[in-house]
Amino acid sequence: MSLPASSLSAEMARFAARPVPRYTSYPTAPHFHAGLNAETYGRWLAGLPAGADLSLYMHVPYCDSLCWFCGCHTRITRRYEPVGLYLGGLIREIGLVAEQVPAGATVSHIHWGGGSPTMLNAEDILRLAEATRAAFRLRADCDFAVEIDPRGLDDARIDALAQAGLTRVSLGVQDFDPEVQWAINREQSFEETRRVADAFRARGVRSLNIDAIYGLPYQTEPRLMATLKQVVALAPDRIALFGYAHVPWMKKHQELIPPDSLPGNETRFRQAENAAAFLVMNGYRRIGIDHFALPSDALTKAAEDGTLRRNFQGYTVDPAEALIGFGASAIGSMPQGYVQNEPTTGRYLATIAEGRLPIVRGLAVTPEDRLRRSVIEALMCHMRLDDALIAQADAPEPVKAGIRATIREFGEEIGRGWVTRRGQSLIVTEAGRPFLRLIASRFDAYLGQSAGRHSVAV
């Protein structure tokens, strides 16, 4: 399936190429500062309400090979010793944080990311899961997701993850085309990916997410569509279709990808929209800017009933009041603001060994920040901003007036059919969906106030 060229104009592609944040938080990470420390974080943890709902993120920053497209915080190692040493620090951090959290808090979501969490051997997978259960009270229906690199994944680690209580597998695919894989230094066959998906399903792990990427080097629309046909053949419950973020000023290894091998703005935009149309045609519901889910999936149901959320893992059904990040570079989101751990593994481990929380920066949010965060999340998740959200917010009246003024300033977007106004409310149309990040950025009071650079909108 391919959309007509008239619907994907060069002018639209130029809009899509504007750099804006992904809005997995607000304010965004470039605005975090070193003035927020471990003592503040400790007070925030202790100040959580009794019976708070928690979400836990565990970061494992190791891979055994470097994917050149990667924008994650990771280190490459062929030896297991540094991974094992790191795990000891991670478990110690879990204990330090648990000591601060009020009794009665329960965990509803756990996510392991990286790097590659499947760098852990089977014994250490169970060790990390057991340490988490010993430190926190997990709900019986706790959602436990792990980002998995299928390459070389053995039955012992698959068994360990299933035994640990895994409920959702997130398989990294990116693209199955051999030339694209060569260009990003990630060789991964469809057969190996299918073997891992089948193995988890055979062990009772029913929920499957697959990550794919458009905008990769040497990736053409036919190649992308061929990959998506194979992805759909695996029948995942969810598909995350991300745009490749070429940010060599942040990730030096991306300089290994020749700029002239990347699709141009118009081609990239066409890839994104035609891929979305293909997935919808194959029974998936479009969620936000880059997720697709079957009608039976919890993500679809959350989008329909208005409970869909957005955090550092992307779109989620996670309702937790606090997302606690563990591990080097991990970010936590608390009711009071954001915190980030030391990104360098050596300094992270040294701080943990001293019995101190490894916080190096963060940001306390204001009432205005909270309202603007709610506004941006409403647009990114539900494609609408109702005036009731503004009216009921605990924020100064001048701030509310400023947000309403921004709504009235939408003119060009209305003319293009991307948004409509209904009274003082703003509604994003399907034609405007690709530009959600741009539309949300109109409400970002921090944009342009830091040296942080962002990837393109689509």
Buried (B, 14 or more C-beta within 10 A) or exposed (E): EEEEEEEBEEEBBEBBBBBBBBBBBBBBBBBBEEEBBBEBBBEBBEEBEEEBBBBBBBBBBBBBBBBBBBBBBBBEBEEBEBBBEBBBBBBBBBEBBBEBBEEEBBBBBBBBBBBBBBBBBBEBBBBBBEBBBEBBBBEEEBBBBBBBBBBEBEEEBBBBBBEBBBBBBBBBBBBBBEEBBEBBBBEBEBEBBBEBBEBBBEBEBEBBBBBBBBBBBBBBBEBBBBBBEBBBEBEBBBBBBBBBBBEEEEBEBBEBBEEEBBBEBBBBBBBBBBBBBBBEEBEBBBBBBBBBBBEEBBBBBBBEEEBBBBBBBBBBBBEBBBBBBBBBBBBBBBEBBBBBBBBBBEBBBBBBEEEBBBBBBBBBBBEBBBBBBBBBBBBBBBBBBBBEBBEEBEBEEEBBEBBBEBBEEBEEBBEBEBBBBEEBBBBBBEBBBBBBBBBBBBBBBBBEEBEBEBBBBB
